[in-house]
Amino acid sequence: MSTPQGPTLRELAVQALSSTMRGYDLLAPKFDLTPYRTPDRVLDAVARTLRPLGPFGRGLDVCCGTGAGVGVLRGLCRERVTGVDFSAGMLAVARSAYRDADEGPGADWVRADARALPFAPVFDLALSLGAFGHFLPGERPGLFAQVHASLRPGGSFAFPVGAPPAVGSRAYWSMLGFDGAMRVRNTLWRPEFIMYYRTFPLTGVMDDLARAGFAVRLLPLEDLGRRADGSPRARLVVATRTG
């Protein structure tokens, strides 16, 4: 699950029995030592795919966690970048990590719920990495509307999506089992901890983005390779505000 310096089984259990926000506050000091942090190879692939679409002015990392996406944005944007998250613990780790950074634009950190972003339409590029499992399907339209309202006309909202695992594969059963366990946990225990792997189907997501006022395209993340059938292992969703 993590490196020897990462969270213990007991710490993960306490986190899992907390609310989503409290759980991430508790996990924050060791988050970057777990597999939950977006891998560097994914960050690099996203940056390489977005770079030809620039230049970008101001950047926003939605649900920034410990700031991995802010690092990507600082390499793509010419002006300031902002990380927003609802976990004070995660923001504290991110702020500390970037305090002495001397390359790229400066970073601001804002504590807010992504379902109620406190921004005017000032950003040219919004990015989100690995956060969508924390939103139920019915919350997607509101989330996308908030990002849309934070972008300048012509600004883009980008995030990677992996190809779904083959039915019957080990990954398929692992995700199915995890989501089933979380549904049981949230039925029997309060407060809820919202984290699911199978609630973000690409077709439904693209429909919701279009209804929020985005023009959507999919770009293969070629650095992450292709499957045996030739399809990309992962794609970058690039949703551009049209008005």
Disulfide bonds with the S-S distance in Angstrom:
none
